[in-house]
């Protein structure tokens, strides 16, 4: 995902300027940080099944912090919204690339109770 974000930013720097590239990098950084924080919150929730409220509080804290920081950044910094959104969507592209191209193929096995015919 990092490589895809940097590649997108380099392309945007050449075609649209450094402000657009920086906005896309910011969007990619937000997506990567969000993914890391979701993983940490879910891990905490799974690790402490007796205290599910700790995981719920971690998710709510992540959401509040993320929305607050992005809103503050948009109000104080010269961020281009479309480039930022494009940077955030790099996560979706990375997930699709991993699932469709880079993941090992799934072995096809016949369904239970179904025998293969050999004609």
Secondary structure, 3 states (H helix, E strand, C coil): CHHHHHHHHHHHHHHCCHHHHHHHHHHHHHHHHHHHHHHHHHHHHHHCCCCHHHHHHHHHHHHHHHHHHHHHHHHHCCCCHHHHHHHHCHHHHHHHHHHHHHCCCCCCCCCCCCCCCCC
